[in-house]
């Protein structure tokens, strides 16, 4: 795994442990958007993982149904 991918995963874990608990559960998806991002970077590397994560985050809003949406 590249340095960029490990760095991205570290930032995601920081967000999950320190920032996300302040806002409470809001994600309409399973797994959550941050866990999806972590898994996408782990599976596909930094560039493609980040692209998949951004696409997922853009779909995470009240007008979308949500539900189970695993990393492809």
C-alpha positions as CSV (number, residue, x, y, z in Angstrom):
1,X,0.0,0.0,0.0
2,X,1.3,3.4,-0.9
3,X,2.2,6.2,1.6
4,X,-0.7,8.2,0.3
5,X,-3.2,5.4,0.9
6,X,-1.9,4.8,4.4
7,X,-2.1,8.5,5.1
8,X,-5.7,8.7,3.8
9,X,-6.6,5.7,5.9
10,X,-5.1,7.4,9.0
11,X,-7.1,10.5,8.3
12,X,-10.3,8.5,7.9
13,X,-9.7,6.7,11.2
14,X,-9.0,10.0,12.9
15,X,-12.3,11.3,11.6
16,X,-14.1,8.2,12.8
17,X,-12.7,8.3,16.3
18,X,-12.5,12.0,17.1
19,X,-14.9,14.0,14.8
20,X,-17.8,11.7,13.8
21,X,-18.8,11.0,17.4
22,X,-19.5,14.7,17.9
23,X,-22.2,14.7,15.3
24,X,-23.8,11.3,16.0
25,X,-25.0,8.8,13.5
26,X,-26.2,10.5,10.3
27,X,-25.1,8.3,7.4
28,X,-27.9,6.6,5.5
29,X,-25.7,3.8,4.2
30,X,-24.3,0.6,5.5
31,X,-21.3,0.6,5.8
32,X,-21.0,4.2,6.8
33,X,-19.4,6.6,4.2
34,X,-16.2,6.8,6.2
35,X,-15.9,3.0,6.5
36,X,-16.7,2.8,2.8
37,X,-13.9,5.2,2.1
38,X,-11.4,3.3,4.3
39,X,-12.3,0.0,2.5
40,X,-12.2,1.6,-0.9
41,X,-8.7,3.0,-0.3
42,X,-7.6,-0.3,1.1
43,X,-8.9,-2.3,-1.9
44,X,-8.1,0.1,-4.8
45,X,-5.4,2.4,-3.6
46,X,-5.3,6.1,-3.1
47,X,-6.6,7.6,-6.4
48,X,-9.4,5.2,-7.2
49,X,-10.4,4.7,-3.6
50,X,-10.7,8.5,-3.1
51,X,-12.8,8.8,-6.3
52,X,-15.2,6.0,-5.2
53,X,-15.4,7.7,-1.8
54,X,-16.3,11.1,-3.2
55,X,-18.9,9.6,-5.4
56,X,-20.4,7.8,-2.4
57,X,-20.4,10.9,-0.2
58,X,-22.2,12.9,-3.0
59,X,-25.0,10.3,-2.9
60,X,-25.3,10.5,0.9
61,X,-28.2,13.0,1.3
62,X,-31.8,12.8,2.5
63,X,-33.3,12.6,-1.0
64,X,-31.5,9.3,-1.6
65,X,-32.8,6.0,-0.3
66,X,-29.5,4.8,1.2
67,X,-29.3,1.2,2.4
68,X,-26.6,-1.5,1.9
69,X,-23.9,-0.3,-0.5
70,X,-20.6,-2.2,-0.2
71,X,-17.4,-1.3,-2.0
72,X,-17.5,-2.8,-5.5
